Amino acid sequence: MRIRAAIAAMLLSVSPATAKTIDAVVGATLTLRLDGIPSTGYTWRLIDDQSSGLDHLELKELGWAPVEEGSAKVGAPQVLSIEVTPLSPGDAKLVYGYLRPWEDAPPAKTQEFEIAIKDK
């Protein structure tokens, strides 16, 4: 039973539409998914000064992929996947901004993820 719960947690994929507070377990990887159109120059970046509890997490950007298989055309919507591995119990808040890195402007939009991490 414990192994099944760990596998389910590893396969968890969270998009902004489904996220409120994410319950996570130390060591059980989950994937955040953020929609965008990278061909416009916009990308999602972690806003460090608005995020908190980063010492509880390991983050790894997995890259962009088409929303639908076979739709990798220029200008087509894509999904940025970010792998999150909880390292220790506690609370974390991730704030991502959708922006053009070369522009000195606030993000066009932001997305927050609240994560409550429990021990195994």
FIDOSE-503794 format. One record per residue (C-alpha): residue number from 1; x, y negated, z; residue in three letters. Coordinates in nm, 2 decimals, padded with zeros to 4 digits. Layout:
+-----+--------+--------+--------+--------+
! num !     c1 !     c2 !     c3 ! residu !
+-----+--------+--------+--------+--------+
! NUM !      X !      Y !      Z !    ALA !
...
+-----+--------+--------+--------+--------+
% end
This chain:
+-----+--------+--------+--------+--------+
! num !     c1 !     c2 !     c3 ! residu !
+-----+--------+--------+--------+--------+
!   1 !  00.00 !  00.00 !  00.00 !    MET !
!   2 !  00.28 ! -00.24 !  00.09 !    ARG !
!   3 !  00.46 ! -00.17 ! -00.24 !    ILE !
!   4 !  00.13 ! -00.24 ! -00.43 !    ARG !
!   5 !  00.09 ! -00.58 ! -00.26 !    ALA !
!   6 !  00.45 ! -00.67 ! -00.34 !    ALA !
!   7 !  00.41 ! -00.58 ! -00.71 !    ILE !
!   8 !  00.09 ! -00.78 ! -00.73 !    ALA !
!   9 !  00.26 ! -01.08 ! -00.57 !    ALA !
!  10 !  00.55 ! -01.05 ! -00.82 !    MET !
!  11 !  00.31 ! -01.06 ! -01.11 !    LEU !
!  12 !  00.11 ! -01.36 ! -00.98 !    LEU !
!  13 !  00.09 ! -01.64 ! -01.24 !    SER !
!  14 ! -00.05 ! -01.97 ! -01.13 !    VAL !
!  15 ! -00.17 ! -02.25 ! -01.36 !    SER !
!  16 ! -00.28 ! -02.60 ! -01.24 !    PRO !
!  17 ! -00.65 ! -02.52 ! -01.30 !    ALA !
!  18 ! -00.63 ! -02.23 ! -01.06 !    THR !
!  19 ! -00.40 ! -02.38 ! -00.80 !    ALA !
!  20 ! -00.50 ! -02.52 ! -00.46 !    LYS !
!  21 ! -00.28 ! -02.38 ! -00.19 !    THR !
!  22 ! -00.08 ! -02.08 ! -00.31 !    ILE !
!  23 ! -00.02 ! -01.81 ! -00.05 !    ASP !
!  24 !  00.32 ! -01.66 ! -00.10 !    ALA !
!  25 !  00.54 ! -01.40 !  00.07 !    VAL !
!  26 !  00.91 ! -01.42 !  00.12 !    VAL !
!  27 !  01.09 ! -01.24 ! -00.17 !    GLY !
!  28 !  00.78 ! -01.20 ! -00.39 !    ALA !
!  29 !  00.83 ! -01.40 ! -00.71 !    THR !
!  30 !  00.55 ! -01.59 ! -00.87 !    LEU !
!  31 !  00.53 ! -01.79 ! -01.19 !    THR !
!  32 !  00.39 ! -02.14 ! -01.23 !    LEU !
!  33 !  00.26 ! -02.23 ! -01.58 !    ARG !
!  34 !  00.23 ! -02.59 ! -01.71 !    LEU !
!  35 !  00.07 ! -02.68 ! -02.04 !    ASP !
!  36 !  00.23 ! -02.93 ! -02.27 !    GLY !
!  37 !  00.34 ! -03.01 ! -02.62 !    ILE !
!  38 !  00.72 ! -03.02 ! -02.61 !    PRO !
!  39 !  00.76 ! -03.13 ! -02.98 !    SER !
!  40 !  00.63 ! -03.47 ! -02.87 !    THR !
!  41 !  00.94 ! -03.51 ! -02.65 !    GLY !
!  42 !  00.75 ! -03.46 ! -02.33 !    TYR !
!  43 !  00.86 ! -03.20 ! -02.08 !    THR !
!  44 !  00.78 ! -03.11 ! -01.72 !    TRP !
!  45 !  01.04 ! -03.21 ! -01.46 !    ARG !
!  46 !  01.05 ! -03.16 ! -01.08 !    LEU !
!  47 !  01.01 ! -03.49 ! -00.90 !    ILE !
!  48 !  01.25 ! -03.43 ! -00.61 !    ASP !
!  49 !  01.15 ! -03.73 ! -00.40 !    ASP !
!  50 !  00.78 ! -03.64 ! -00.40 !    GLN !
!  51 !  00.84 ! -03.27 ! -00.34 !    SER !
!  52 !  00.91 ! -03.11 ! -00.01 !    SER !
!  53 !  01.02 ! -02.78 !  00.15 !    GLY !
!  54 !  01.25 ! -02.71 ! -00.15 !    LEU !
!  55 !  01.49 ! -02.52 !  00.09 !    ASP !
!  56 !  01.22 ! -02.25 !  00.12 !    HIS !
!  57 !  01.23 ! -02.18 ! -00.26 !    LEU !
!  58 !  01.44 ! -02.08 ! -00.55 !    GLU !
!  59 !  01.32 ! -02.23 ! -00.88 !    LEU !
!  60 !  01.41 ! -02.10 ! -01.22 !    LYS !
!  61 !  01.28 ! -02.25 ! -01.54 !    GLU !
!  62 !  01.20 ! -01.97 ! -01.79 !    LEU !
!  63 !  01.13 ! -02.20 ! -02.09 !    GLY !
!  64 !  00.84 ! -02.28 ! -02.32 !    TRP !
!  65 !  00.63 ! -02.03 ! -02.50 !    ALA !
!  66 !  00.32 ! -02.06 ! -02.73 !    PRO !
!  67 ! -00.02 ! -02.06 ! -02.56 !    VAL !
!  68 ! -00.14 ! -01.80 ! -02.81 !    GLU !
!  69 !  00.08 ! -01.55 ! -02.98 !    GLU !
!  70 !  00.16 ! -01.66 ! -03.33 !    GLY !
!  71 !  00.09 ! -02.03 ! -03.26 !    SER !
!  72 !  00.45 ! -02.15 ! -03.24 !    ALA !
!  73 !  00.39 ! -02.43 ! -03.49 !    LYS !
!  74 !  00.53 ! -02.78 ! -03.44 !    VAL !
!  75 !  00.28 ! -02.98 ! -03.25 !    GLY !
!  76 !  00.10 ! -02.68 ! -03.11 !    ALA !
!  77 !  00.04 ! -02.66 ! -02.73 !    PRO !
!  78 !  00.28 ! -02.45 ! -02.54 !    GLN !
!  79 !  00.33 ! -02.33 ! -02.18 !    VAL !
!  80 !  00.63 ! -02.40 ! -01.96 !    LEU !
!  81 !  00.69 ! -02.11 ! -01.71 !    SER !
!  82 !  00.87 ! -02.17 ! -01.39 !    ILE !
!  83 !  00.97 ! -01.87 ! -01.17 !    GLU !
!  84 !  00.94 ! -01.94 ! -00.80 !    VAL !
!  85 !  01.10 ! -01.71 ! -00.54 !    THR !
!  86 !  01.01 ! -01.78 ! -00.17 !    PRO !
!  87 !  01.33 ! -01.76 !  00.04 !    LEU !
!  88 !  01.20 ! -01.83 !  00.39 !    SER !
!  89 !  00.87 ! -01.88 !  00.57 !    PRO !
!  90 !  00.73 ! -02.24 !  00.57 !    GLY !
!  91 !  00.54 ! -02.48 !  00.36 !    ASP !
!  92 !  00.65 ! -02.64 !  00.03 !    ALA !
!  93 !  00.51 ! -02.89 ! -00.21 !    LYS !
!  94 !  00.62 ! -02.90 ! -00.57 !    LEU !
!  95 !  00.54 ! -03.21 ! -00.78 !    VAL !
!  96 !  00.61 ! -03.19 ! -01.15 !    TYR !
!  97 !  00.60 ! -03.49 ! -01.38 !    GLY !
!  98 !  00.52 ! -03.47 ! -01.75 !    TYR !
!  99 !  00.76 ! -03.72 ! -01.91 !    LEU !
! 100 !  01.01 ! -03.80 ! -02.18 !    ARG !
! 101 !  01.35 ! -03.77 ! -02.00 !    PRO !
! 102 !  01.51 ! -04.06 ! -02.20 !    TRP !
! 103 !  01.24 ! -04.31 ! -02.12 !    GLU !
! 104 !  01.25 ! -04.52 ! -01.80 !    ASP !
! 105 !  00.88 ! -04.49 ! -01.74 !    ALA !
! 106 !  00.66 ! -04.31 ! -01.49 !    PRO !
! 107 !  00.53 ! -03.97 ! -01.58 !    PRO !
! 108 !  00.23 ! -03.96 ! -01.81 !    ALA !
! 109 !  00.08 ! -03.72 ! -01.56 !    LYS !
! 110 !  00.18 ! -03.52 ! -01.26 !    THR !
! 111 !  00.09 ! -03.17 ! -01.12 !    GLN !
! 112 !  00.12 ! -03.06 ! -00.76 !    GLU !
! 113 !  00.15 ! -02.71 ! -00.62 !    PHE !
! 114 !  00.12 ! -02.65 ! -00.24 !    GLU !
! 115 !  00.28 ! -02.33 ! -00.13 !    ILE !
! 116 !  00.24 ! -02.16 !  00.21 !    ALA !
! 117 !  00.51 ! -01.90 !  00.26 !    ILE !
! 118 !  00.47 ! -01.61 !  00.50 !    LYS !
! 119 !  00.72 ! -01.35 !  00.61 !    ASP !
! 120 !  00.70 ! -01.00 !  00.46 !    LYS !
+-----+--------+--------+--------+--------+
% end
